[in-house]
Amino acid sequence: MHTIRLALALFLLSLAFVSADDKADRPVSGVYYAEKMAVSPHFKASGIAWWDGRLIISNREPPKLHAFTPPDKFEVFKELTHPVGVAVDPRGRLVFTEKEDKALYRLARCTADGKEEDIVKETDVDNKKPGPSGVGSPHFLTIHPNGTVYWSGFPNGGTRYLLPGSKDVTVASPKIVHTYGIGLSPDHDWLYVNSKIPNKDARGVWRFPVDKDGRLGEGKFFIAIDQFTTTHLKDLPPAKDGSESLLGWVGRLQGLAVDRLGYIYVAGAESHHSGAAVAVFTPDGKKLAAMIVAKPGSDLGIPTNISGLAFGGEDGQTLFITGAGTYRLYRVQLPVAGEVFRNR
């Protein structure tokens, strides 16, 4: 009997190791298919973030922050004037960007009970200082573990940041127009920003060095979309324009996410010449590792006007996708968790 019990215990222990290994981060590779969530209401969404066991969705019309708790609970968390980006700070508070009345912008944060406080408003900033200043038109945002907040600016451009405890907004150099998606590398040494510049040869991802205090150095053009082809991804359906260039899939850059292994996820919304997809690049920016697209012949699909990307779920390995038009929530299961799950 003792031998049987010992064998059973060893068997159960081996299952635990297998289960843990199944959840270990593995690099994405190849083609993944997103699915539309049938239980989801329709949104005109912008930013999304996983917060306290639920997904926060910034909805433009009507202007509210919605919360999705798996598997099927959707509810209004907070009503705002014009919410855009959302992220979670190191103390577990939700940070959001909002356009208020009279076209004034602000960054604010709130706790799980909805109590909020301003971080910085346009009226707090000395706009008469020499050079670019001000909150700008904040769009998406991401937050350093030390509390530094970074945000993109659309449509007037500029990547800006605010050090902890300060109201002195800094505009990163160079000031790139039409910035959108934004994210940090897992080691927090780099900040990535999507550029929606109309010129094809300047459309891609910029990378800024981040020092130990959270300050940004000079940005460099890092990933040029027009330099990549998709021929090595054998299961990828034909692009909208029939070309083998990545531009046939990723025409207008929007959301951005980074996984825990440093891979960079770039959302491309549909344009006149391209389809809609999420392109995934290796951490060095030199290889197109994977694509997330709609499954051919399926109505589950992917938003044609992809907006936000965010990792979430219990294990952090679900990538949620929103659309800027009228769409439901979409998702895809991946073998790796997001960078925002760095401490898990």
HELIX and SHEET records of a PDB file:
HELIX    1   1 HIS A    2  ASP A   22  1                                  21    
HELIX    2   2 ASP A  101  ALA A  103  5                                   3    
HELIX    3   3 GLU A  122  ASP A  124  5                                   3    
HELIX    4   4 LYS A  200  ALA A  202  5                                   3    
HELIX    5   5 ILE A  225  GLN A  227  5                                   3    
HELIX    6   6 LEU A  246  GLY A  248  5                                   3    
HELIX    7   7 GLU A  339  PHE A  341  5                                   3    
SHEET    1   A 5 GLY A  30  TYR A  33  0                                        
SHEET    2   A 5 LEU A 288  VAL A 293  1                                        
SHEET    3   A 5 ALA A 277  PHE A 281 -1                                        
SHEET    4   A 5 ILE A 264  ALA A 269 -1                                        
SHEET    5   A 5 ARG A 252  VAL A 258 -1                                        
SHEET    1   B 4 GLU A  35  LYS A  36  0                                        
SHEET    2   B 4 TYR A 330  GLN A 333 -1                                        
SHEET    3   B 4 THR A 318  GLY A 323 -1                                        
SHEET    4   B 4 ILE A 306  GLY A 312 -1                                        
SHEET    1   C 4 ALA A  45  TRP A  51  0                                        
SHEET    2   C 4 ARG A  54  ASN A  59 -1                                        
SHEET    3   C 4 LYS A  64  THR A  69 -1                                        
SHEET    4   C 4 LYS A  73  GLU A  79 -1                                        
SHEET    1   D 4 PRO A  83  VAL A  88  0                                        
SHEET    2   D 4 LEU A  94  LYS A  99 -1                                        
SHEET    3   D 4 TYR A 105  CYS A 110 -1                                        
SHEET    4   D 4 GLU A 116  LYS A 121 -1                                        
SHEET    1   E 4 PRO A 138  ILE A 143  0                                        
SHEET    2   E 4 VAL A 149  GLY A 153 -1                                        
SHEET    3   E 4 ARG A 160  LEU A 162 -1                                        
SHEET    4   E 4 THR A 170  VAL A 171 -1                                        
SHEET    1   F 4 THR A 179  LEU A 184  0                                        
SHEET    2   F 4 TRP A 190  SER A 195 -1                                        
SHEET    3   F 4 GLY A 204  PRO A 209 -1                                        
SHEET    4   F 4 LYS A 220  ALA A 224 -1                                        
END                                                                             
